[in-house]
Amino acid sequence: MLQLSSAQRAELRAHAHGLNPVVSISESGLTESVLKEIDVCLKAHELIKIRVYGDSRENRLSFLETICQTLGAAAVQHIGKLLVVYRPNEEKAAAKTSPANERSSRSAPRRTKRSFQG
């Protein structure tokens, strides 16, 4: 399970504030198909909200713990019936640090428009 510092957690909570839930856990509970969908969403977005239907707080805490342990994610927040989960995408991180990407990020000096006076 991924561990976050309190400063990282606070920053992620701020980013998650405007997000809508992308996965819902219904009365059926945390099934394999729901875990696969959460995994896909984490690969695409890194930070997601999950809505849990049902009134049992213990079930929500159990779902959050299972998600984090199974998928190698970090629990950011559990508020009401919403769970916020984060897992960094290694592929995106590798692409940001690759030498080819560094060369492409450096741009040539901008040319200014010159008017022709003749």
SVG drawing of the C-alpha trace seen along z (x, -y; Angstrom):
<svg xmlns="http://www.w3.org/2000/svg" viewBox="-28 -51 46 62">
<polyline fill="none" stroke="black" stroke-width="0.4" points="0.0,0.0 1.3,-3.4 2.0,-5.9 1.5,-9.6 2.7,-12.5 0.1,-14.8 1.2,-17.6 0.8,-15.3 -2.6,-14.1 -3.7,-17.7 -2.7,-18.7 -4.4,-15.7 -7.6,-16.4 -7.6,-19.9 -7.2,-18.5 -10.0,-16.0 -12.5,-18.6 -13.8,-19.4 -13.8,-15.8 -16.9,-13.7 -17.1,-10.0 -16.0,-7.8 -16.8,-4.4 -19.7,-3.3 -19.8,-0.4 -23.4,0.8 -25.2,3.1 -23.3,6.0 -20.1,4.8 -16.6,4.8 -16.5,7.3 -13.7,8.3 -15.2,6.3 -15.4,3.2 -11.8,3.6 -10.8,3.9 -12.7,0.7 -11.0,-1.1 -7.6,0.1 -8.4,-1.2 -9.5,-4.6 -6.4,-4.9 -4.2,-4.2 -6.0,-6.9 -6.4,-9.6 -4.2,-8.7 -6.6,-10.5 -10.3,-9.3 -13.4,-9.5 -15.5,-6.4 -19.1,-6.5 -20.2,-3.7 -23.9,-3.0 -25.0,-1.6 -25.1,-2.9 -22.5,-0.8 -19.4,-2.8 -17.5,0.4 -18.1,1.6 -16.8,-1.6 -13.7,-1.4 -13.2,2.2 -13.7,1.4 -11.1,-1.5 -8.6,0.8 -9.1,3.6 -8.8,1.2 -5.6,-0.2 -4.0,3.1 -5.1,4.9 -4.2,2.1 -1.2,0.5 -3.0,-2.8 -3.1,-5.3 -6.2,-6.4 -6.5,-10.1 -9.9,-10.8 -13.0,-9.0 -15.8,-11.5 -19.4,-10.4 -20.1,-7.9 -17.1,-9.1 -13.7,-7.5 -10.7,-9.4 -7.9,-7.1 -4.5,-8.0 -2.0,-5.9 0.8,-7.5 1.0,-6.2 4.6,-4.9 4.2,-5.2 3.4,-8.9 6.3,-9.5 8.7,-7.7 7.6,-9.7 8.2,-12.9 11.7,-12.0 12.8,-10.4 15.6,-12.1 13.6,-12.2 10.9,-14.1 13.4,-16.6 14.6,-17.5 11.1,-18.0 10.2,-20.2 13.0,-22.7 11.6,-24.9 13.4,-27.0 13.4,-30.7 10.3,-32.4 10.6,-34.5 8.9,-37.8 6.8,-39.0 8.5,-41.6 6.7,-43.9 8.1,-44.5 8.8,-48.1 9.6,-48.7"/>
</svg>
